[in-house]
């Protein structure tokens, strides 16, 4: 369970609107990232406040682990930190960027990517070389969870499909093809539904 004093990285919703708000996936991440990763535009807010404050957007790396034409799938168990997503299927690994991560005080892209890898490594162990590519941003204002989060969609292209879970919240882990994911679409969290619907474009 996340401690109530946890601070999470946010931007003002007004900045997102100024840059050009959208619903679903946006495949021009560079248009947004330079502003989002600028020191003057991001700051930390108590998570207990941020989760219920739609005037801010929490920045969430959302990492798809891909090998060939398959992507890692899992189900969020009862120990998931975000209780609104329990029992939902997902193809995104990641979490809040918080102020315990030293790299967050030096906002260049290399520091951000290092922070992302640390977030991912809290949930799983990747036992393969991989390439990290930012492919899109993700926004969903139709859900209570989505209104207060903004996803940065990464694809970790793995040389081998070797991944082990580290957290109890991650269950039913498997690498699945697009067709298998589409068959499970109705049980996926909304962000994963957006990603599955644009599967080929995200993985190309």
KAZIFEN-V457142 format. One record per residue. N is the residue number from 0. RES is the residue in three letters. SS is DSSP state (@ for helix, = for strand, . for the rest). PSI is psi in degrees with one decimal (none if undefined). D_FIRST is the distance of its C-alpha to the first C-alpha in Angstrom with 2 decimals. Layout:
n=N res=RES ss=SS psi=PSI d_first=D_FIRST
n=N res=RES ss=SS psi=PSI d_first=D_FIRST
This chain:
n=0 res=UNK ss=. psi=140.4 d_first=0.00
n=1 res=UNK ss=. psi=134.3 d_first=3.79
n=2 res=UNK ss=. psi=144.3 d_first=6.41
n=3 res=UNK ss=. psi=-21.6 d_first=9.05
n=4 res=UNK ss=. psi=3.3 d_first=11.68
n=5 res=UNK ss=. psi=133.7 d_first=10.72
n=6 res=UNK ss== psi=137.3 d_first=14.04
n=7 res=UNK ss== psi=152.0 d_first=14.80
n=8 res=UNK ss== psi=130.3 d_first=18.24
n=9 res=UNK ss== psi=162.7 d_first=20.32
n=10 res=UNK ss== psi=162.2 d_first=23.96
n=11 res=UNK ss== psi=139.7 d_first=25.89
n=12 res=UNK ss=@ psi=-33.6 d_first=26.53
n=13 res=UNK ss=@ psi=-35.2 d_first=30.17
n=14 res=UNK ss=@ psi=-43.6 d_first=30.28
n=15 res=UNK ss=@ psi=-43.9 d_first=29.13
n=16 res=UNK ss=@ psi=-39.5 d_first=31.83
n=17 res=UNK ss=@ psi=-40.5 d_first=34.34
n=18 res=UNK ss=@ psi=-24.9 d_first=33.78
n=19 res=UNK ss=@ psi=87.4 d_first=34.10
n=20 res=UNK ss=. psi=155.2 d_first=31.38
n=21 res=UNK ss=. psi=167.0 d_first=31.33
n=22 res=UNK ss=. psi=129.9 d_first=29.73
n=23 res=UNK ss== psi=-142.6 d_first=28.58
n=24 res=UNK ss== psi=144.3 d_first=29.32
n=25 res=UNK ss== psi=123.0 d_first=31.44
n=26 res=UNK ss=. psi=23.8 d_first=33.19
n=27 res=UNK ss=. psi=61.3 d_first=34.23
n=28 res=UNK ss=@ psi=-31.2 d_first=31.13
n=29 res=UNK ss=@ psi=-32.1 d_first=33.36
n=30 res=UNK ss=@ psi=-31.3 d_first=34.54
n=31 res=UNK ss=@ psi=-36.1 d_first=31.10
n=32 res=UNK ss=@ psi=-38.1 d_first=29.57
n=33 res=UNK ss=@ psi=-38.2 d_first=32.18
n=34 res=UNK ss=@ psi=-43.4 d_first=31.38
n=35 res=UNK ss=@ psi=-38.2 d_first=27.58
n=36 res=UNK ss=. psi=11.4 d_first=27.64
n=37 res=UNK ss=. psi=132.7 d_first=30.11
n=38 res=UNK ss=. psi=-37.0 d_first=29.00
n=39 res=UNK ss=. psi=-12.6 d_first=30.45
n=40 res=UNK ss=. psi=-14.0 d_first=28.55
n=41 res=UNK ss== psi=152.4 d_first=24.88
n=42 res=UNK ss== psi=178.0 d_first=22.80
n=43 res=UNK ss== psi=142.4 d_first=19.36
n=44 res=UNK ss== psi=146.3 d_first=17.91
n=45 res=UNK ss== psi=132.6 d_first=14.97
n=46 res=UNK ss=@ psi=-37.1 d_first=12.37
n=47 res=UNK ss=@ psi=-31.1 d_first=12.44
n=48 res=UNK ss=@ psi=-47.4 d_first=16.15
n=49 res=UNK ss=@ psi=-34.3 d_first=16.36
n=50 res=UNK ss=. psi=-18.7 d_first=14.58
n=51 res=UNK ss=. psi=23.8 d_first=17.46
n=52 res=UNK ss=. psi=92.3 d_first=20.25
n=53 res=UNK ss=. psi=1.6 d_first=22.44
n=54 res=UNK ss=. psi=-3.0 d_first=24.72
n=55 res=UNK ss== psi=153.3 d_first=22.41
n=56 res=UNK ss== psi=123.6 d_first=21.21
n=57 res=UNK ss== psi=134.1 d_first=18.15
n=58 res=UNK ss== psi=119.0 d_first=19.44
n=59 res=UNK ss== psi=112.2 d_first=17.71
n=60 res=UNK ss== psi=134.2 d_first=19.42
n=61 res=UNK ss== psi=102.3 d_first=19.84
n=62 res=UNK ss== psi=121.2 d_first=21.39
n=63 res=UNK ss== psi=126.4 d_first=23.71
n=64 res=UNK ss== psi=110.7 d_first=24.71
n=65 res=UNK ss== psi=140.5 d_first=28.35
n=66 res=UNK ss== psi=116.1 d_first=31.06
n=67 res=UNK ss=. psi=-125.8 d_first=34.42
n=68 res=UNK ss=. psi=22.8 d_first=34.09
n=69 res=UNK ss== psi=151.2 d_first=30.74
n=70 res=UNK ss== psi=145.2 d_first=27.15
n=71 res=UNK ss== psi=130.1 d_first=23.97
n=72 res=UNK ss== psi=145.8 d_first=22.47
n=73 res=UNK ss== psi=168.5 d_first=19.34
n=74 res=UNK ss== psi=134.0 d_first=17.50
n=75 res=UNK ss== psi=117.2 d_first=13.83
n=76 res=UNK ss=. psi=-176.5 d_first=12.71
n=77 res=UNK ss=. psi=-17.1 d_first=10.76
n=78 res=UNK ss=. psi=7.5 d_first=7.56
n=79 res=UNK ss=. psi=139.7 d_first=7.87
n=80 res=UNK ss=. psi=-34.3 d_first=5.70
n=81 res=UNK ss=. psi=97.2 d_first=8.98
n=82 res=UNK ss=@ psi=-21.3 d_first=9.85
n=83 res=UNK ss=@ psi=-8.6 d_first=13.40
n=84 res=UNK ss=@ psi=4.5 d_first=13.95
n=85 res=UNK ss=. psi=139.1 d_first=13.08
n=86 res=UNK ss=. psi=3.2 d_first=16.29
n=87 res=UNK ss=. psi=142.8 d_first=17.84
n=88 res=UNK ss== psi=153.2 d_first=19.74
n=89 res=UNK ss== psi=151.7 d_first=19.39
n=90 res=UNK ss=. psi=12.0 d_first=21.53
n=91 res=UNK ss=. psi=128.6 d_first=19.46
n=92 res=UNK ss== psi=141.4 d_first=17.18
n=93 res=UNK ss=. psi=-174.9 d_first=15.59
n=94 res=UNK ss=. psi=-172.5 d_first=13.14
n=95 res=UNK ss== psi=144.2 d_first=13.30
n=96 res=UNK ss=. psi=121.7 d_first=15.74
n=97 res=UNK ss== psi=171.7 d_first=14.78
n=98 res=UNK ss=. psi=10.2 d_first=17.09
n=99 res=UNK ss=. psi=-8.1 d_first=16.12
n=100 res=UNK ss=. psi=109.6 d_first=18.12
n=101 res=UNK ss=@ psi=-33.1 d_first=21.73
n=102 res=UNK ss=@ psi=-21.3 d_first=23.31
n=103 res=UNK ss=@ psi=-6.5 d_first=22.26
n=104 res=UNK ss=@ psi=2.6 d_first=24.93
n=105 res=UNK ss=. psi=89.4 d_first=27.66
n=106 res=UNK ss=. psi=72.7 d_first=27.61
n=107 res=UNK ss=. psi=173.2 d_first=29.85
n=108 res=UNK ss=@ psi=-34.3 d_first=29.09
n=109 res=UNK ss=@ psi=-41.2 d_first=28.98
n=110 res=UNK ss=@ psi=-40.8 d_first=26.27
n=111 res=UNK ss=@ psi=-47.0 d_first=24.25
n=112 res=UNK ss=@ psi=-36.7 d_first=24.75
n=113 res=UNK ss=@ psi=-40.3 d_first=23.74
n=114 res=UNK ss=@ psi=-38.9 d_first=20.45
n=115 res=UNK ss=@ psi=-45.4 d_first=20.00
n=116 res=UNK ss=@ psi=-38.2 d_first=20.82
n=117 res=UNK ss=@ psi=-40.5 d_first=18.23
n=118 res=UNK ss=@ psi=-45.2 d_first=15.49
n=119 res=UNK ss=@ psi=-41.3 d_first=17.00
n=120 res=UNK ss=@ psi=-14.9 d_first=17.35
n=121 res=UNK ss=@ psi=-25.8 d_first=13.66
n=122 res=UNK ss=@ psi=-34.5 d_first=13.61
n=123 res=UNK ss== psi=165.3 d_first=17.22
n=124 res=UNK ss== psi=123.0 d_first=20.32
n=125 res=UNK ss== psi=117.4 d_first=23.43
n=126 res=UNK ss=. psi=45.1 d_first=26.53
n=127 res=UNK ss=. psi=147.4 d_first=29.08
n=128 res=UNK ss=. psi=150.4 d_first=30.67
n=129 res=UNK ss== psi=160.3 d_first=29.75
n=130 res=UNK ss== psi=137.5 d_first=30.75
n=131 res=UNK ss== psi=122.6 d_first=28.40
n=132 res=UNK ss== psi=129.4 d_first=29.87
n=133 res=UNK ss== psi=122.4 d_first=28.61
n=134 res=UNK ss== psi=-21.3 d_first=30.19
n=135 res=UNK ss== psi=167.8 d_first=29.06
n=136 res=UNK ss== psi=156.5 d_first=26.91
n=137 res=UNK ss== psi=128.6 d_first=25.14
n=138 res=UNK ss== psi=137.7 d_first=24.87
n=139 res=UNK ss=. psi=98.9 d_first=24.45
n=140 res=UNK ss=. psi=8.5 d_first=25.15
n=141 res=UNK ss=. psi=-8.2 d_first=25.61
n=142 res=UNK ss=. psi=157.7 d_first=21.99
n=143 res=UNK ss=@ psi=-39.0 d_first=19.62
n=144 res=UNK ss=@ psi=-47.2 d_first=17.10
n=145 res=UNK ss=@ psi=-32.5 d_first=20.10
n=146 res=UNK ss=@ psi=-25.2 d_first=21.67
n=147 res=UNK ss=. psi=11.6 d_first=19.18
n=148 res=UNK ss== psi=151.8 d_first=18.85
n=149 res=UNK ss== psi=121.3 d_first=21.57
n=150 res=UNK ss== psi=140.6 d_first=21.43
n=151 res=UNK ss== psi=109.5 d_first=23.42
n=152 res=UNK ss== psi=117.4 d_first=24.48
n=153 res=UNK ss== psi=149.6 d_first=25.22
n=154 res=UNK ss== psi=117.3 d_first=27.07
n=155 res=UNK ss== psi=109.3 d_first=26.75
n=156 res=UNK ss== psi=106.6 d_first=30.06
n=157 res=UNK ss== psi=139.3 d_first=29.81
n=158 res=UNK ss=. psi=-32.9 d_first=33.00
n=159 res=UNK ss=. psi=148.9 d_first=31.77
n=160 res=UNK ss=. psi=60.0 d_first=29.15
n=161 res=UNK ss=. psi=101.1 d_first=27.30
n=162 res=UNK ss== psi=136.3 d_first=23.51
n=163 res=UNK ss== psi=139.4 d_first=21.12
n=164 res=UNK ss== psi=149.0 d_first=17.47
n=165 res=UNK ss=. psi=-20.4 d_first=15.06
n=166 res=UNK ss=. psi=144.8 d_first=11.73
n=167 res=UNK ss=. psi=-22.8 d_first=11.59
n=168 res=UNK ss=. psi=-15.0 d_first=10.71
n=169 res=UNK ss== psi=117.4 d_first=14.18
n=170 res=UNK ss== psi=165.5 d_first=17.04
n=171 res=UNK ss== psi=46.0 d_first=20.77
n=172 res=UNK ss== psi=133.9 d_first=21.39
n=173 res=UNK ss== psi=150.3 d_first=24.96
n=174 res=UNK ss== psi=121.4 d_first=27.21
n=175 res=UNK ss== psi=150.3 d_first=28.96
n=176 res=UNK ss== psi=166.7 d_first=31.99
n=177 res=UNK ss=@ psi=-44.2 d_first=32.28
n=178 res=UNK ss=@ psi=-38.1 d_first=34.05
n=179 res=UNK ss=@ psi=-35.8 d_first=31.35
n=180 res=UNK ss=@ psi=-39.7 d_first=28.69
n=181 res=UNK ss=@ psi=-34.4 d_first=31.01
n=182 res=UNK ss=@ psi=-23.6 d_first=31.34
n=183 res=UNK ss=. psi=6.7 d_first=27.58
n=184 res=UNK ss=@ psi=-42.9 d_first=27.49
n=185 res=UNK ss=@ psi=-20.5 d_first=26.95
n=186 res=UNK ss=@ psi=6.0 d_first=23.68
n=187 res=UNK ss== psi=150.7 d_first=22.27
n=188 res=UNK ss=. psi=157.4 d_first=19.98
n=189 res=UNK ss=@ psi=-39.2 d_first=22.41
n=190 res=UNK ss=@ psi=-39.4 d_first=22.01
n=191 res=UNK ss=@ psi=-33.2 d_first=22.87
n=192 res=UNK ss=@ psi=-44.2 d_first=25.76
n=193 res=UNK ss=@ psi=-43.3 d_first=27.19
n=194 res=UNK ss=@ psi=-41.0 d_first=27.00
n=195 res=UNK ss=@ psi=-38.3 d_first=28.63
n=196 res=UNK ss=@ psi=-24.7 d_first=31.32
n=197 res=UNK ss=. psi=30.7 d_first=32.18
n=198 res=UNK ss=@ psi=-51.7 d_first=31.62
n=199 res=UNK ss=@ psi=-39.4 d_first=35.01
n=200 res=UNK ss=@ psi=-37.1 d_first=34.92
n=201 res=UNK ss=@ psi=-35.4 d_first=31.53
n=202 res=UNK ss=@ psi=-2.6 d_first=32.64
n=203 res=UNK ss=. psi=none d_first=36.22
